Amino acid sequence: MSYGRRPPAKSSGRLRAGSNNCEMSVEILIQVAIGGVLVGGLYALFAFGLSLIYGVARILNFAHGTLLAISGVLGSIMFVSLGSTVSALFISLSVLSGAFFVFGWVFNNLLLDPLKSRSHFEMSIGTILVTVGALIIISDLASALAGPRPRNILIRSGILEFGDVIIPTTQAYMLVGIIGLTFGLHVLLQRSWYGRAIRAVTQDHIGATICGIRSNMVHGLTFGIGCALAAFAGVLYATIFPIAPYSGLQLTVKAFTIIVLGGIGNLPGALAAGLFLGVAEAFTAFFWGSEWAPALSIVLLLLILIVFPRGIASLRRS
């Protein structure tokens, strides 16, 4: 599914009340809004991982979007090799999520964890250099092995019709699953021992260590979960849009926009922010053209930083 351009008006009375053209225009806007909601759910799922990583370990993972792009490319290759069926999609999701969890755990323990012994400034610069370097290396490696061309996952899907509004069933199931996963993760973080450990490490990692919580283990688990969520979202993203190894940076900007808008570590807020960004991009593409939609996330990020330097979530705290 891709954002479409607004069809040219057939007459100057296209939006007159009571006319068939006006009725059709409303249905088109509803269709665009639904498409934006479906895409926004994927944006939110992708941003969850980055929000968790930064909220717990205070690491800005600039390679996060690249992990999504690479998982989409790998998912498309696995999907075709396994027979292009629904079961092949579920196998790709399971295998890549597990593999990226292990990758995130190893990446954190080998490259990021040693930086914690440095000063705060050196650690901040070091994590940026490491994640940006990983972005470049992983993108180039994937491009050399799989090719630079965009790939996608073509899966047959039924449709749900509500008048002239059409919703692909696969994308509807994805949105319902993402909403369920959001609140499942929210309950996990609020009710489980792991969630309490995360909150303790986030507030004071030294005090948490004194209380018997292994901060390094919590950081490794969180980084692994964040990478697994990026892989899961990447495979689903490839079912909607073509994705290439070098698509990661603009996706990372979208994730930054969502977590600034929704609040660090606030999963329901990230879901709402992701849906908002998806709908905003859909209407931007509809009214002004699809080439303007990617720039919207950067414009929103700049506006948020100017108007609300502490983020939208600071209004709720106030």
Secondary structure by P-SEA (a helix, b strand, c coil): cccccccccccccccccccaaaaaaaaaaaaaaaaaaaaaaaaaaaaaaaaaaaacccccccaaaaaaaaaaaaaaaaaaaacccaaaaaaaaaaaaaaaaaaaaaaaaccccccccccaaaaaaaaaaaaaaaaaaaaaaaaaacccbbbbbbbbbbbbbcccccccaaaaaaaaaaaaaaaaaaaaacccaaaaaaaaaaacaaaaaaaccaaaaaaaaaaaaaaaaaaaaaaaaaacccccccccaaaaaaaaaaaaaaccccaaaaaaaaaaaaaaaaaaaaccccccccaaaaaaaaaaaaaccccccccccc
